[in-house]
Amino acid sequence: MGHINQFDEGLLTPVAAYAISCIGAVLGLACTTRAHAAAGWARRRWFALGAFAIGGTGIWATHFVAMLGFAVEGTPIRYDVPLTLTSLAVAVVVVGAGLAVAAHDTGRIALLAVGGTVTGIGVATMHYLGMAALRMRGHVSYDPATVVISVGVAIVAATLALYAALHIRTPGATLGAALAMGVAVGGMHYTGMTAVSVDVHTDGSALSGAETSHLLAPLAAGLTLCTIAALCMVGWRPHPDEDATPDEAAAPAAPPTPVTIERIPPVS
């Protein structure tokens, strides 16, 4: 059984992963706040951008950066690139689906619970799909009880994220929610990683897939560009319709008030 080290790079990877998760959460919550003030296409656009920020940056990138500290004694580690990118798509889609379900009626706790459960199971799927993308000289196995616990943590984290996205408006509350979401996402990741054990093979066979260093540069560049783009979009002056509720935005403009000019009598 190979010795597993979750912190091969020291505290760098968990701290960086937490920071990235918080950044993604702040951007996502800023986007969903704008969505609440918008109508029609603008509302859908902001929710989609929020799903990408929370699912792509706040969850998936957190998982990947944390995995940079993952090492197994006796074997190098490679990544199946298509499967890794598929896990990114899963993260974004499930957060978008959860937002769509929960936003249908923000006052119904049942819809929030359904959305959180769907998103949480999807996030757990993303995590273990990312683990399936690992290529190493060994057989990976999981402790079933710990896997179930990690799925439960994922559901709680996802429900927290959806509640924050649908109800939080002020900057202070957004920051607090982002910090809490960072803890929840990191907790889900490292809980899931405690379920892993690796039976290392010493056959010396060549490994397929990309090295970690080959994925790090594109990931850093992509995250930087997406973050800058999201910040620019959030910082733009909103469309006038975004300052109104959907009903107000759809309502016809009121007719102009007629102006009455009174005749001033001559001075005698």
N, C-alpha and C positions, 0 to 999 in steps of 0.2 A: 504494500500500500504506500503510495507516494505521499510525502509530507507536503501539505498545502499551506501556502503563505498568502493571506489576503492583503498583506501590507508590505509587499516586497520593496516598494519605493518609500517606505516609511509613512509619515502622515500626509505626504504630498497628495496622494491620490484621494483619500477620503475628504480632505479639506477642499481640494479642487472640485471634486464631485458635488459636495454640498453647495459650494459657491455657484456652480453652474445650475444646479437644481433651483436655487433661490432666484437666480437671474431669469431662468425660464418661467418660473412661477410669477414673478413680478410683471414680466412682459405679457404673459397670458392673461393675468388678471386685469392689466391695463386695457388689453384688447376686448375682453368680455365686458368691462365697464363701458367702453365705447359702444359695444353692441347693444347694450340696454338703452342707450340714448339714440339709437338709429332705427331705421325702418327699411323693409324691403331688401334690396340687394346689399346695401351698406351693412345691414345687420348680419346677413349671412357671411359677408366678407370678413367682418370682425370676429365672428365666432370661429370661422375657419382658421384665421390667423392665430386666434387664441388656442385652438386645438393643436396647431403646429408648435406653438411656443411651449405649451405645457407638456404635450406628448413627446415632441421631438427633442426639445432642449431640456425641459425640466425633468423628464423621465428617462428617455432613451439615452441621451448624451451623458446623463448622470451614471447610468448603468455602464456605459462603455468606458468612461473615464475611471470609474471605480475598478473596472476589470483590468486596467493598465497595471494595477498593483497585484494582480492575481498571478501566482507562480506555483508550479508543481515541481518538486525536486526530482530530477532524473529525466525530464523531458522538456523540450522547447514547446512553445505554444504558437499556433497559427490560427488564422481566421478564414472561414468560408465567406467571401465577400458578398455573394448574392443572398445568402441566408442572413447575414448581418444586416444588409439593407432591407430585407423583408421584415426583420424585427422592428426596424425604424418605421416602416409603413404601418405595421400593426399598432404601434404605440400611438401614432397620430390618428389613425382611423377610430380606434376604440375611445379615445378621449373625445373626438368629434361626435361619435355616436352617443356617448354618455351625456354630453352637453345638449344634444338634440332631444334626448328623452327627458332630461331633467328640466330643460328650459320650456317644455311644452306647457307646464303650469308650475311656476316656481313656488307656489304655496302648498303643493301637495308633497308631503313627506314620502309617500309611497313611490312617487316618480323619482325622487332623489335617491331612494334606496335602490330602486331598479337600475337607475343610471349608474350609481356607484358600484353595484354588483357587476354589471356588464363591463364597466371600465376596469374594475379591479381584476376580474378574471382575464380580461384582455391584456392588462399590464403584466400579470403573472405569466401569461402566454408569451409575451414579448421577452420577458426575462429568460425563460427556459428555452425559447427559440434562439436567443443570443447564446446561451450556453451550448445548445446543440451545434452552433456554428464553430465551436472550438475544435481545433485539430491538434491532437497530441498523441504521443506514444503511450497509450493507456486506455483503459475502459472507465468511463465516468458512470457512477451510480448515485442514486439519491435516497435519502431517508424519507419514507412516505409521510411520517408524522410531521417532520419539519417542513416539508413541501406544503402540507395543508395549512400549517401555521403561517407560512409566507404568503399563501393566497389570501388568508384572512387579513393579514397586515396590508396587503395590496388593496383589498376592498375598502378597508378603513381609510387608507391614504387617498384612494380615488374619490370616495364620498366626501372627504374633507376638501379635496380640490374642487369638486363640482359645487359644493355648497359655497365655497369662497368665490368661485367664478360667477355664481348667480346672485349672490347677496351682498358682497362687499363692494363698497364704493369709495371710501375715503383713503387717502394715501397712507395714513398710519395703520389702518386696518389691513390694507393691502400688503404692507411690509411685514406686519406680524403674521399674516396668513402665509406669506411666502416663506418665512423662516420656519414655520411649523410644517409646511409642505415639504421643505427640504429635509427635515428630520424624518418625516414619514416615508418619503421615497428612499432615503438612505437606509432606514430601518428595514424596509421591505427587501432591498437588495442584499444586505448583509445577513438578514435572516435566511433568505433563500440560499445564500452561499454556504451557510453552515450545514446545509443538507447534502453538500457535495462530498464525495470521496472518489479517489482515482486509484485504480489498480494499474501501476506503471508496467509497461512492457520494455524489455531491453533488447529488442531485435535490431535496433539501429536503422529501421526503414525510413525512407524519405517522407516528409510530410507535405501535403498539399496545402494551398491557402496562402494568404498574405501574412507577412510578419507584422507585429504590432506597430513598429516604426513606420511601415509603409502606409498604414491606415491613419496614423496620428496626424500627419501633416494635412491630408485632405479634410479630416474631421475638424481640425482647428480652423482651417480656412473657411470651411462651410459654416461652422458655428459663428465665426466672426462676421461673415457677410450677412447671414440671416439675422443676427442680433442687430447689426447696424441698420438693415432694411426695416426691421420691426420698430426700432427706435424712431427712425425717420417717419414711418407711417403714423405711429402714435403721437409724435410731436407735431404733425401737420395740423393746421387749423381745421376743425371739423366742418363738414358740410352743414348748412343750416338745418337740414332735416334731422341731423344727429342730436340737436338740442331739444327735439320734441319727442314725445311718445309716439309709437306707431300710429295710434288713432289720430293724434294731432297732426302728424305728418301727412296722413291720408285725407284729412278733412279739407274741403275746398276753402279757399281764401275768402275772408269776409268782405262784402262789398264796401267800397269807400263810403264814409259818412258824409252826407251832403252838407255843404257849407251855406248857411243863410246870411245874406248881407242885409242889414237893416238900414233903412233910409234915415239919415240924420236930419231932423227938421231945421229949417233956417233960423238963424238968430234974429229976433225982432228988435 
